[in-house]
């Protein structure tokens, strides 16, 4: 018992000494916060990327949709979605072209690009010491995967899950509408999607998938799996006539679609879509709405495909189809 009282007494004395002011005015043993160390600690904890240079428009679209626009250091000059991005962010590149110095001037800690067309530019940036992420997806599932990856990189996983659910819901609604038309016994219209005119180039993978989801049949579905535009080239323009598309969609990447020139091509007057051109069966979907493999393709491109196919059904089966 006496030993216990002794240690207890010493313990109280040590505590009292520790609380006595030192020569500097602070209690002995007290922890003094150093503002500079606090800042260093905060920076070390911040593990996600802070300044992302987006060379592809779908990355801009996705990061804004995630509420992570503050992490965007620069954007592609082709950016359309969302419109405010063009006003808020510096333009640092084209699509297949860009100056290293211009990109580096925004001091990115990550550069995000897309496809082999940006591979060389990304290679040069990596040589300059910048981390690079190059997406190369060609499908709807690839779009959804890109959303998850970008959400993780900026620590917006919850927002990423919500965005993915929203996009899945949009896809499900389109799939259900198409199924209703199928159950009614209505034939699916054949859709010719033209991505370029010289040479004739048909739609890429996710475009073909969206046409199917919207209730159409891609006229050149077998070519859509090609990774490059060369693999999706139509060698004989007469083949388009032979496939008799009910709907023709022009989406010339980076150039306005010339509807009249398309309809004036030799022999194309015999195509059902051209015969129904006055009913809107030859039309344009802006490339920014469907050819960028990000949320916009689902949120904007898919809805336009649905409206067009619904209008085609209405001409054949009545207004309830629209």
Phi, psi and omega in degrees: 000319179295322178297317179300316178296326180296310181294326179293321179295315180296321180299316178297321179296317179297320179295321179295316179298321182296331182271353178288139180299142174272183180299331181275356176100347181261148179302143177299134178084354180287145178274127180253121180287129175260115183306321181295323179289326177299317180295318178299319180295318180298320180292323180290327179288328183285091188269344183274167182288142184251330184227098184256124175267117184260108178274349180240145187291329183293332176292320177297311180305315183291314182296322175295318180297333178277352185076027183246028183296338180294344180269359180272120181268334181193159185227166173290145177293347179270003182299132177237323182250129350282157183304325184292343180299325181293334180271332188264337187238145178289142178271125189240353182197167168269216175261301180263005181226154178177148179263128182305317183298321180293319180292316181292338183294339178269006175053058181285147170259355174205138174246130179247126180230183181214133169073170182295339179294338178252006185297316182294319179297317179293325178297316179294323179292323178293326176294332179280000175096011181262140174288140185230138174236118183246109176281155181209031183282156181227009186228168176296319178298327176293323177298314181294324177294320177300320178301314181295319181295311181295323178298319180292323183293333180248016179054049177236046185299319180297315178295325178295318178297318180295317179296318180296319178298318179299316180292319177300319179298317179299319179294319181294321179298315179296318180298320180293317179298317179296323179295323178296319176296321178297315181296333177285353180083017182274134179294140176283135179287145176276128186244123173259117180254121182251112181275334178205158188251340180223094359280168178299126182227129183265178191290152180279173189313304184294332178293315178300319178296319180294322177299316179297314180298324182284351177107015179250180175238120179292122183298333181230049182302328182293338180271343187294341181280354179295133182286327182250161179298327179299325180285348180250016181283139175261112187289329184235115181297337178294338180295328177296319179296316182297330182275354171048060179294141177276336181224136175240127179240125174259134177213074185281112186300114178083007181213145180292138179288130180261092184297315183295320179296321179297314183291339180274359180297145183305124176084349186284349177295342180273000179279133180308319181298321181290323178294335179254025183300326180294339177268009176085019182276358168239111187209176181246141163244122182306137182301328179293340181270343187219339184264358172264120187282067179220195181307325183301324181299324180275319185281330183247311183295313182298318181297323178291322175298316179299315181297320181293315180292322176299321179294322178296315178298322181298324179292334183257334187232001179109168188293341182295343181286337184283000000 
